[in-house]
């Protein structure tokens, strides 16, 4: 029937009595539906809209609705919004225990009654048939369809659960609002897709045909429906909270990669280093996005290989560190990518890690795999370099290998080729020998100590009224190259005047105590050189820490230069690793001490009980301080004494330990580094130097 025929039929039935009051009219074209409703309003006595009995997002009050119908006996009533109710609550209406519409449709009245319920419905014929699969034959004549237009209107409607309250903007936020707005929305010829949100979504089910209904009742489904490559996503890629958050920030119509980049706050290209540098600051959601990136968009890099091994995002750092050991073949590109990312991660490295690292055959590859950010790694690097030196590696090649990643060790090892003097030659040899960690007496040259000024003279000649002295116990001349490199890169513009001077013999602190209460004195280097780290006596760890202390010295010089215009850095004495190693070769290097002499410092010198003639060998030097007489060893020989200097050191196990007291260049010669600001500090009132105790940062706990 067309609209006119239907309206005529309704009009003609006005006074026709009958047992069944309900008439259903289905329109499959929305324009026809609007026209039909408009015409029916002119012929019906009352218009009753189900929306008037719906408040917010709760089910319509059907009891009140039916009570209202009963008030209009013997009238024709136009009932609206029932079709939309059926569309949204089909599951509820198919359940006999909760259904309301079947009772309205099957309602019977007195056969003399003329009451009519006229119910126009847009589409939804298949919904009605599924709710009422079996119908009274007598009612079939009261189900009409409009055939005014042959074209069926097509719309899509998405129903969202309340989980998306903050994630999306919808056309209606509850059932009542949808009832009130749906005809206006469908009338917009520029749109054919609509949405609303309701907690009643559980009563709806997907439909196809004129009105295509889809239900997004979980955030994952919503995200997957919006992104261009949603088929890649899996619900178990994240928990409910994860998908809820993603749903609020999804880049619609674009690959999910764009959503990941947006939420991780990165640019057009995905840079794992910038993301992993913030690893400890990333939320659980961001960490999972990082993991998903490599799962969804894998490449042939190391990051993909390592990250795709993890079961959860918090395992990523360890996997990035250790997956390299599971590769069947190492490549330089994988090593470089791994090292780059480990440098931005906060990781520790245990003994077990280094055992695995030792299994990498090429020492050069092992060095490339270090970040050099931790003391443990730097100690491992020292050990590898020691092994390479023992294998005959060229020093210049090692320096080139180390200079970018471990410049302090490179500088320590780097031979000074600009100066051919005896002091330079000697310390080039000594530093190499110290890293080799093998006894060595093949001294390359003899130093003329008489040509070298005393430390006290050098300090006096370079001191001003605006000078602070910085004394580092155990700081020998071997450390000058590193200190110079560091000092020349201070943030403050300075000039550095490097001098080498002689300590007092014997080279023990008690004979070289020349600092005042106004000066700064550190003990940390000497303690370390003697005993190694408090909880680890590994020799290579000791060297790495010694190198670290050089940086701390320079940092403290910088602080001091904020108060004065000049700082003089010096040591009370140096120390010798080779003398400690050869202490255990008593057969070849132990000398009987003079009668009644007191042996000190692992035999590096003796104190004579009284002045008496002692025959000196070429290895000995006699000295007198404050009326006391001493014989000091000039070589690696020592006066016989029991002790444990570097005790337990072997080729397989390097144990820390250095000694001093003797007259070898590494014990006897100390730096006097005069560091002066290029731009003086503003003038200030002269403050008298305070009297007090010696400042010892290691006792006070100062940096």
C-alpha positions in Angstrom: 0.0 0.0 0.0 1.0 3.5 -0.5 0.8 6.2 2.1 -2.6 7.5 0.9 -4.1 4.0 1.0 -2.8 3.4 4.5 -4.1 6.7 5.8 -7.5 6.0 4.2 -7.6 2.6 5.8 -6.8 4.0 9.2 -9.5 6.7 8.8 -12.0 4.1 7.7 -11.3 1.9 10.7 -12.1 4.7 13.1 -15.5 3.4 14.0 -14.9 -0.2 13.1 -14.9 -2.4 16.3 -12.5 -5.3 16.7 -10.8 -7.5 19.2 -7.3 -6.6 18.1 -6.4 -2.9 18.6 -2.8 -2.8 17.3 -1.8 -1.9 13.7 1.8 -2.1 12.5 3.0 -0.1 9.6 6.5 -0.8 8.2 8.2 1.8 6.1 11.6 0.9 4.5 12.2 4.4 3.1 12.8 7.1 5.6 11.2 9.8 3.6 8.1 7.6 3.4 8.2 7.1 7.1 8.3 10.8 7.8 5.4 11.4 5.4 3.4 8.6 6.9 3.8 9.9 10.4 2.9 13.4 9.3 -0.3 12.1 7.7 -1.2 9.9 10.6 -0.9 12.7 13.0 -3.8 14.4 11.1 -6.1 11.5 11.4 -5.3 10.0 14.8 -6.9 11.4 18.0 -3.8 11.3 20.2 0.0 11.0 19.7 1.8 9.1 22.5 5.6 8.9 22.3 7.4 6.3 24.2 10.2 8.9 24.8 7.8 10.6 27.3 8.0 7.5 29.4 11.8 7.2 29.2 14.1 9.0 31.4 17.8 9.2 30.8 19.4 5.8 30.1 16.9 3.5 31.7 14.3 1.3 30.1 11.0 2.9 29.3 8.3 2.7 32.0 6.0 0.4 30.1 3.6 0.1 33.0 3.0 3.9 32.9 2.9 3.8 29.1 0.2 1.2 29.1 -1.7 3.0 31.8 -1.7 6.1 29.6 -3.1 4.1 26.7 -5.9 2.9 28.8 -7.0 6.5 29.4 -7.8 6.9 25.8 -10.4 4.2 25.2 -12.3 4.3 21.9 -9.7 6.5 20.3 -7.1 6.1 17.6 -3.7 6.5 19.2 -0.5 7.1 17.2 2.3 5.4 19.1 5.9 6.6 18.3 9.4 5.4 19.1 8.4 1.8 19.5 10.3 0.8 16.4 13.5 2.3 17.8 12.9 0.6 21.1 12.7 -2.7 19.3 15.8 -2.0 17.3 17.8 -1.3 20.5 16.3 -3.8 22.9 15.6 -6.8 20.7 17.2 -9.3 23.0 15.0 -8.1 25.9 11.9 -8.4 23.8 12.7 -11.9 22.6 12.9 -13.1 26.2 9.4 -13.9 27.4 10.4 -13.0 31.0 11.3 -9.4 30.2 9.4 -8.7 27.0 6.8 -5.8 26.8 6.0 -5.4 23.1 4.5 -8.9 22.5 1.8 -8.1 25.1 1.0 -4.9 23.3 0.8 -6.6 19.9 -1.2 -9.5 21.1 -3.5 -7.4 23.4 -7.2 -8.2 22.9 -10.2 -6.1 23.8 -13.9 -6.2 23.6 -15.0 -7.1 20.1 -17.2 -3.9 20.3 -14.3 -1.6 21.1 -13.0 0.8 18.5 -9.7 1.6 20.2 -6.8 1.5 17.8 -3.0 1.6 18.4 -1.4 2.8 15.2 2.4 2.0 15.3 4.5 3.2 12.4 8.0 1.6 12.3 11.0 2.6 10.1 12.6 -0.7 8.9 12.9 -3.4 11.5 10.5 -5.8 9.9 13.0 -8.6 10.5 13.3 -7.5 14.1 9.5 -7.8 14.6 9.5 -11.2 12.9 12.3 -12.5 15.2 10.4 -11.3 18.3 7.0 -12.7 17.1 8.0 -15.7 15.0 4.5 -17.2 15.5 1.5 -14.8 15.0 -2.2 -15.2 15.3 -3.6 -15.5 11.8 -6.3 -13.1 12.6 -3.6 -10.4 13.2 -1.8 -10.8 9.9 -4.2 -8.5 8.2 -3.1 -5.7 10.6 0.6 -5.7 9.5 1.0 -3.3 6.7 3.9 -2.2 4.6 4.5 1.1 2.8 5.5 0.6 -0.9 5.4 4.2 -1.9 9.1 4.2 -2.8 11.1 1.3 -4.2 14.4 2.5 -2.8 15.3 1.3 0.7 17.0 3.8 2.9 20.4 2.8 4.2 21.9 4.0 7.5 24.4 2.8 9.9 24.0 3.1 13.7 26.8 2.4 16.2 25.8 1.8 19.8 28.6 2.3 22.3 28.8 1.1 25.9 29.4 3.6 28.7 33.1 2.6 28.7 33.6 5.2 26.0 32.2 8.1 28.0 35.4 10.1 27.8 36.7 8.6 24.5 34.1 9.6 21.9 31.5 12.1 20.9 28.2 10.6 20.0 24.9 11.9 18.6 23.0 10.8 21.7 24.3 9.9 25.2 21.3 7.9 26.4 18.1 6.1 25.3 15.8 9.0 25.9 17.9 11.4 23.9 18.0 8.9 21.0 14.3 8.6 21.0 14.0 12.4 20.8 16.6 13.0 18.2 16.7 10.1 15.8 14.2 11.4 13.2 16.0 14.7 13.1 19.4 13.0 12.7 18.2 10.7 9.9 16.7 13.6 8.1 20.2 15.1 7.5 20.8 14.3 3.9 24.6 14.9 4.4 24.9 12.0 6.8 24.0 8.3 6.9 26.1 7.2 9.9 25.1 7.9 13.5 25.9 6.8 17.0 24.7 6.9 20.5 25.8 5.6 23.9 23.8 3.6 26.3 24.2 1.1 29.1 21.4 -0.8 27.4 23.8 -1.9 24.7 23.6 -5.5 26.1 20.0 -5.8 24.8 21.0 -4.9 21.2 22.5 -7.1 18.6 24.0 -6.4 15.2 21.6 -6.1 12.3 22.0 -5.7 8.6 19.9 -4.3 5.8 18.4 -0.8 5.8 19.7 0.1 9.2 23.0 -1.5 9.8 23.5 -1.7 13.6 26.8 -2.4 15.2 27.7 -2.6 18.8 30.9 -1.5 20.3 30.7 -2.8 23.8 34.5 -2.9 24.5 37.3 -0.5 23.9 39.3 -3.0 21.9 36.6 -3.4 19.3 36.2 0.3 19.1 39.9 0.9 18.4 40.1 -2.0 15.9 37.1 -0.5 14.1 38.7 2.9 13.8 42.3 2.3 12.6 43.1 1.4 9.1 44.9 -1.8 10.1 42.7 -3.0 12.9 42.9 -6.6 11.7 46.5 -6.6 13.1 45.3 -6.0 16.6 44.5 -8.6 19.1 42.4 -8.1 22.2 45.0 -9.9 24.4 47.6 -7.3 23.3 46.4 -5.3 26.3 44.0 -5.3 29.2 40.8 -3.4 29.5 42.3 -0.3 31.0 44.9 -0.2 28.2 42.2 -0.3 25.4 40.1 2.2 27.2 43.0 4.7 27.2 43.8 3.9 23.6 40.2 4.5 22.6 40.4 8.0 23.9 43.3 8.8 21.6 42.9 6.7 18.5 43.9 8.3 15.2 40.9 7.5 13.2 41.3 6.1 9.7 45.1 5.9 10.1 47.3 2.9 10.8 47.6 2.1 14.5 51.2 3.1 14.2 50.1 6.7 14.1 48.3 6.3 17.4 51.4 4.7 19.0 53.6 7.6 17.8 51.1 10.1 19.1 50.8 8.6 22.5 54.6 8.1 22.8 55.0 11.8 21.8 57.4 11.1 19.0 57.6 12.5 15.5 57.0 11.1 12.1 59.6 8.4 12.4 59.8 6.0 15.3 63.0 6.4 17.2 63.5 3.7 19.8 66.3 5.5 21.5 64.2 8.5 22.4 61.5 6.3 23.8 63.7 4.0 25.7 65.7 6.9 27.2 62.5 7.6 29.2 61.9 3.9 30.0 61.6 4.4 33.8 59.2 7.3 33.3 56.9 5.5 30.9 53.5 4.4 32.1 52.4 0.8 31.8 50.3 1.8 28.8 53.2 3.5 27.1 55.4 0.5 27.8 52.9 -1.8 26.2 52.7 0.5 23.2 56.4 0.2 22.8 56.1 -3.6 22.8 53.3 -3.5 20.4 55.2 -1.4 17.9 57.7 -4.1 17.4 55.1 -6.8 17.3 52.9 -5.1 14.8 55.6 -3.4 12.7 58.7 -5.6 12.9 61.9 -4.8 11.0 65.2 -6.6 10.7 67.0 -4.6 13.5 68.2 -5.7 16.9 65.4 -3.9 18.7 62.8 -6.0 17.0 64.7 -9.2 17.7 65.2 -8.4 21.4 61.8 -6.8 22.2 59.7 -9.5 20.5 61.3 -12.1 22.9 59.6 -10.5 26.0 56.4 -11.7 27.6 55.8 -8.4 29.3 57.1 -4.9 28.7 59.0 -4.7 32.0 61.4 -7.4 30.6 62.5 -5.1 27.7 65.7 -3.7 29.2 67.0 -7.1 30.2 66.1 -8.6 26.8 67.9 -5.7 25.0 70.9 -6.4 27.1 71.1 -10.2 26.9 69.4 -11.3 23.6 72.7 -10.5 21.8 74.1 -13.7 23.4 71.5 -15.8 21.7 72.2 -14.7 18.2 73.7 -17.4 16.0 75.9 -14.8 14.4 77.0 -11.3 15.6 76.9 -8.3 13.3 78.4 -4.9 13.8 75.0 -3.3 13.1 73.3 -5.3 15.9 76.1 -4.6 18.3 76.0 -0.8 17.5 72.2 -0.7 17.9 72.3 -2.6 21.2 75.1 -0.4 22.6 73.2 2.7 21.6 70.1 1.7 23.5 71.9 0.3 26.5 73.5 3.7 27.0 70.1 5.3 27.7 68.8 2.5 29.9 69.5 2.2 33.7 70.9 -1.3 33.9 73.3 -3.1 36.1 75.8 -5.7 35.0 76.6 -8.7 37.2 79.5 -11.1 37.2 77.2 -13.6 35.4 76.7 -11.1 32.6 80.5 -10.7 32.1 80.9 -14.5 32.1 78.5 -14.5 29.1 80.3 -11.6 27.5 83.6 -13.4 27.8 82.2 -16.1 25.5 82.2 -13.6 22.6 85.4 -14.6 20.8 86.6 -11.3 19.5 87.9 -8.9 22.3 87.1 -5.9 20.0 83.5 -7.0 19.8 83.3 -7.3 23.5 84.6 -3.8 23.9 82.0 -2.5 21.4 79.3 -4.2 23.5 80.0 -2.1 26.5 78.2 1.1 27.3 81.0 2.3 29.7 78.3 3.9 31.8 78.9 1.7 34.8 82.1 1.1 36.9 81.7 -2.6 36.4 81.7 -2.3 32.6 84.7 0.0 32.7 86.6 -2.5 34.9 85.8 -5.2 32.4 87.2 -2.9 29.6 90.4 -2.5 31.6 90.6 -6.3 31.9 90.0 -6.8 28.1 92.7 -4.2 27.3 95.1 -5.9 29.7 94.5 -9.2 27.9 95.0 -7.5 24.5 98.3 -6.0 25.6 99.4 -9.4 26.8 98.5 -10.8 23.4 100.8 -8.2 21.7 98.2 -5.7 20.6 99.5 -2.4 19.4 99.0 0.4 21.9 98.1 3.0 19.2 95.4 0.6 17.9 94.0 0.2 21.4 94.0 3.9 22.0 92.0 4.4 18.7 89.5 1.7 19.8 89.0 3.3 23.2 89.2 7.0 22.6 85.5 7.6 21.9 84.0 5.3 24.5 86.5 5.3 27.3 88.7 8.4 26.7 90.2 8.3 30.2 91.6 4.8 29.7 92.7 5.8 26.2 94.5 8.8 27.5 96.2 6.8 30.3 97.4 4.2 27.8 98.3 6.7 25.0 102.1 7.2 24.8 103.2 10.8 24.6 105.2 10.9 21.3 105.7 14.7 21.5 108.3 14.4 24.3 111.2 12.0 24.1 112.5 12.9 27.5 113.3 10.3 30.1 110.3 11.1 32.3 107.9 10.7 29.4 109.5 7.5 28.2 109.4 6.0 31.7 105.8 6.7 32.4 104.7 5.6 28.9 106.4 2.3 29.9 105.1 2.2 33.4 101.4 2.8 32.5 101.6 0.0 29.9 103.2 -2.3 32.5 100.6 -1.4 35.1 97.8 -2.4 32.7 99.7 -5.6 31.7 99.7 -6.5 35.4 102.9 -8.6 35.0 106.2 -8.1 36.9 108.6 -6.1 34.7 112.0 -4.7 35.4 112.9 -3.9 31.8 113.1 -0.2 32.6 113.5 1.8 29.4 115.6 4.7 30.8 117.1 6.3 33.9 115.7 9.6 35.2 118.0 12.2 36.5 116.2 13.2 39.7 118.7 15.9 40.4 117.3 17.9 37.5 113.9 17.9 39.0 112.7 20.5 41.5 111.1 19.5 44.8 107.4 19.7 45.1 107.6 22.3 47.9 109.7 24.6 45.7 107.3 24.2 42.7 104.3 25.1 45.0 106.0 28.1 46.5 107.0 29.5 43.1 103.5 29.3 41.8 101.4 30.3 44.9 99.6 33.6 45.2 97.5 35.1 47.9 94.5 33.8 46.0 95.5 30.2 45.7 94.2 27.0 47.2 96.2 23.8 47.4 94.5 20.5 46.7 96.4 17.6 48.0 95.5 14.1 46.8 97.1 11.3 48.8 98.8 8.8 46.5 98.6 11.1 43.4 101.7 10.3 41.4 103.0 11.7 38.1 101.5 8.7 36.2 98.1 10.5 36.3 99.1 13.7 34.7 97.9 13.0 31.1 94.3 12.2 32.3 94.2 15.2 34.6 95.4 17.5 31.8 92.8 16.2 29.4 90.1 16.7 31.9 91.3 20.1 33.1 91.5 21.5 29.6 87.9 20.7 29.1 86.6 22.4 32.2 83.5 24.6 31.9 85.6 27.4 33.3 88.3 28.9 31.0 91.6 28.1 32.6 95.3 27.9 31.9 97.0 24.8 33.2 100.7 24.7 34.0 101.8 21.1 34.4 104.9 20.5 36.5 106.6 17.3 37.7 108.3 17.5 41.1 109.9 15.3 43.7 108.3 14.2 46.9 110.3 13.8 50.1 111.9 10.5 50.9 110.7 8.1 52.1 107.6 8.5 50.0 105.2 8.1 52.9 102.5 10.5 54.0 104.1 11.2 57.4 107.2 12.6 55.8 105.3 14.6 53.1 102.7 16.2 55.3 103.2 19.8 54.0 99.6 20.9 53.7 97.9 23.3 56.1 94.4 23.4 57.6 93.4 25.8 54.8 94.2 23.3 52.1 92.1 20.5 50.8 93.3 16.9 51.4 91.8 13.7 49.9 92.6 10.2 51.0 90.4 8.2 48.7 93.0 7.5 46.0 95.7 6.2 48.3 93.2 3.9 50.2 92.0 2.5 46.9 95.5 1.9 45.5 96.5 0.0 48.6 93.4 -2.2 49.1 91.1 -2.0 46.2 87.4 -1.4 46.5 85.9 -2.1 50.0 83.8 -5.0 48.8 85.8 -6.2 45.8 89.6 -6.6 45.5 89.6 -7.0 41.7 92.6 -5.1 40.3 90.9 -4.0 37.1 88.0 -2.6 39.1 90.6 -0.7 41.1 92.1 0.9 38.0 88.6 1.8 36.7 87.9 3.5 40.0 91.3 5.3 40.0 90.4 6.7 36.6 87.0 7.7 38.0 88.7 9.5 40.9 90.7 11.6 38.4 87.4 13.0 37.1 86.3 13.7 40.7 89.5 15.6 41.3 88.9 17.8 38.3 85.2 18.4 39.3 86.4 19.5 42.7 89.0 21.8 41.1 86.1 23.4 39.2 84.2 24.0 42.5 87.3 25.5 44.1 87.8 27.9 41.2 84.4 29.4 42.0 86.0 30.7 45.2 89.6 31.4 44.2 91.5 32.3 41.0 94.1 29.6 41.3 94.3 26.0 42.4 97.4 23.9 42.7 96.8 20.1 42.5 99.5 17.9 43.9 100.2 14.6 45.7 102.2 13.7 48.8 103.6 10.7 46.9 102.8 8.2 44.2 102.5 4.4 44.4 103.9 1.4 42.5 102.0 -1.6 41.2 105.2 -3.3 40.0 106.8 -3.0 43.4 103.8 -4.7 44.9 103.9 -7.5 42.3 107.6 -8.1 42.8 107.2 -8.1 46.6 106.3 -11.8 46.2 109.4 -12.7 44.3 111.5 -12.9 47.5 114.1 -15.2 45.8 115.2 -12.5 43.4 114.1 -9.2 44.9 114.3 -9.5 48.6 117.3 -8.0 50.4 118.4 -8.5 54.0 117.8 -5.3 56.0 120.7 -3.8 57.9 121.1 -5.0 61.4 118.6 -3.6 63.9 116.9 -1.6 61.1 113.1 -1.2 61.2 111.5 -2.3 57.9 108.6 -0.3 56.6 106.1 -0.3 53.8 106.5 -3.8 52.5 110.3 -3.3 52.5 110.3 -0.2 50.4 112.5 1.5 53.1 114.1 0.9 56.4 114.7 3.2 59.4 118.2 2.8 60.9 118.1 2.5 64.6 121.2 4.7 64.9 123.5 6.4 62.5 126.0 3.9 61.4 127.8 3.0 58.3 125.7 0.9 55.9 127.1 -0.3 52.6 124.7 0.9 49.9 124.0 -0.9 46.7 122.9 0.7 43.4 119.4 0.0 44.4 119.5 2.0 47.6 119.4 5.7 48.6 120.3 7.1 52.0 118.2 10.0 53.3 117.9 11.9 56.6 114.9 13.7 58.0 114.8 15.4 61.3 117.9 13.6 62.5 116.6 10.2 61.5 118.3 8.1 58.9 116.6 6.0 56.3 117.6 3.7 53.4 115.1 3.8 50.5 114.8 1.4 47.6 115.3 3.0 44.2 114.3 -0.2 42.3 111.8 -3.0 42.7 113.9 -4.8 45.3 112.7 -4.7 48.8 114.0 -5.3 52.3 112.8 -8.7 53.5 109.5 -8.5 55.4 106.4 -10.6 55.6 103.3 -9.1 54.1 100.6 -9.5 51.5 100.9 -6.7 49.0 98.6 -7.6 46.1 98.3 -10.9 47.8 96.7 -13.7 45.7 97.4 -12.0 42.4 97.8 -14.5 39.5 97.5 -14.4 35.8 93.9 -15.7 36.2 92.9 -13.5 39.1 94.1 -9.9 39.3 94.1 -8.7 42.9 94.4 -5.0 43.8 97.3 -3.6 45.7 100.1 -1.0 45.3 102.8 0.1 47.6 105.0 3.2 48.2 107.8 4.4 50.4 110.5 3.8 47.8 112.2 5.9 45.2 110.9 4.5 41.9 109.6 7.3 39.6 106.0 6.3 40.1 106.5 6.6 43.9 108.8 9.6 44.0 107.5 11.9 41.3 104.3 13.8 41.8 102.3 16.4 39.7 102.1 20.0 40.6 99.3 21.3 38.3 98.8 25.0 38.5 95.3 25.8 37.3 94.4 29.5 36.9 91.2 31.2 35.8 91.6 33.1 32.6 89.0 35.5 33.8 89.6 36.5 37.4 86.8 36.5 40.0 85.5 39.8 41.1 87.6 41.3 43.8 86.5 40.5 47.4 87.6 41.4 50.8 90.6 39.4 52.0 89.6 36.8 54.5 92.2 35.4 56.9 92.7 31.7 56.4 91.0 29.9 59.3 93.0 27.8 61.8 91.7 24.4 62.4 92.1 20.7 61.6 93.0 19.2 58.3 90.1 18.9 55.9 89.7 15.3 54.9 86.7 14.6 52.7 86.8 10.9 53.2 86.4 11.3 56.9 83.8 14.0 56.7 81.9 12.3 53.8 82.3 15.3 51.5 82.5 14.8 47.7 
